[in-house]
Amino acid sequence: MSGVKYRVVEHDGGWAYLVNGTYSETFPSHDAAFGAARRAACKQMRPGETTGIVWEDATGHWHAELSRAGDRPRTEVIG
């Protein structure tokens, strides 16, 4: 199981959460950004449907695998 960290940071004159180098929209307060990060983190942990996925790695090779419904990452909100 992998892990995903949501980090609340100052951004663009307000607050946002940062995940894997990507910023969320900007919120007017730290509390608003923290709440949005918690909601996103909780949603990401919910099981979905088992489905096949195809992805390309950094070397250009394609991979096909089964993504199981219950294989969800651990999430953490920091900030």
C-alpha positions as CSV (number, residue, x, y, z in Angstrom):
1,M,0.0,0.0,0.0
2,S,1.4,3.4,-1.0
3,G,1.0,6.7,0.9
4,V,-0.1,10.1,-0.2
5,K,0.6,13.3,1.7
6,Y,-1.5,16.4,1.5
7,R,0.5,19.4,2.7
8,V,-1.3,22.7,3.5
9,V,0.8,25.6,2.3
10,E,0.6,29.3,1.6
11,H,-0.1,29.8,-2.1
12,D,-1.1,32.6,-4.5
13,G,-2.2,35.0,-1.7
14,G,-4.1,32.4,0.3
15,W,-3.8,28.8,1.3
16,A,-3.8,25.5,-0.7
17,Y,-2.9,21.9,-0.3
18,L,0.0,20.4,-2.2
19,V,0.0,16.7,-3.4
20,N,2.9,15.2,-5.4
21,G,4.0,18.7,-6.6
22,T,0.5,19.8,-7.6
23,Y,-1.4,22.6,-5.9
24,S,-5.1,22.6,-5.2
25,E,-7.2,25.7,-5.8
26,T,-6.5,28.6,-3.4
27,F,-8.6,29.0,-0.3
28,P,-9.0,32.1,1.8
29,S,-7.8,30.6,5.1
30,H,-5.6,27.8,6.4
31,D,-8.7,26.1,8.0
32,A,-10.5,26.1,4.7
33,A,-7.5,24.5,2.9
34,F,-7.0,22.0,5.7
35,G,-10.7,21.0,5.5
36,A,-10.5,20.6,1.7
37,A,-7.4,18.5,2.1
38,R,-9.0,16.2,4.6
39,R,-12.1,15.7,2.4
40,A,-9.9,14.9,-0.6
41,A,-7.8,12.5,1.5
42,C,-10.8,10.7,2.8
43,K,-12.3,10.4,-0.7
44,Q,-9.1,8.9,-2.0
45,M,-9.2,6.1,0.6
46,R,-12.7,4.9,-0.4
47,P,-12.8,1.7,-2.4
48,G,-13.8,2.0,-6.0
49,E,-14.3,-0.7,-8.6
50,T,-11.8,-3.3,-9.7
51,T,-10.7,-2.4,-13.2
52,G,-7.9,-2.9,-15.7
53,I,-5.4,-0.1,-16.1
54,V,-2.7,0.6,-18.7
55,W,0.2,3.0,-18.0
56,E,3.5,4.1,-19.5
57,D,6.6,4.2,-17.4
58,A,9.4,6.7,-17.6
59,T,11.3,4.6,-20.2
60,G,8.4,4.5,-22.6
61,H,7.3,0.9,-21.8
62,W,3.6,0.2,-21.5
63,H,2.2,-1.9,-18.6
64,A,-1.2,-3.5,-18.1
65,E,-2.4,-4.5,-14.6
66,L,-5.5,-5.0,-12.5
67,S,-6.3,-2.3,-10.1
68,R,-8.3,-3.8,-7.2
69,A,-11.1,-1.9,-5.6
70,G,-9.7,-2.2,-2.1
71,D,-6.1,-1.3,-3.0
72,R,-6.2,2.3,-1.8
73,P,-3.3,4.5,-0.5
74,R,-2.8,5.6,3.0
75,T,-3.3,9.3,3.2
76,E,-2.0,12.0,5.6
77,V,-2.8,15.7,5.9
78,I,0.0,17.8,7.2
79,G,-0.1,21.5,8.1
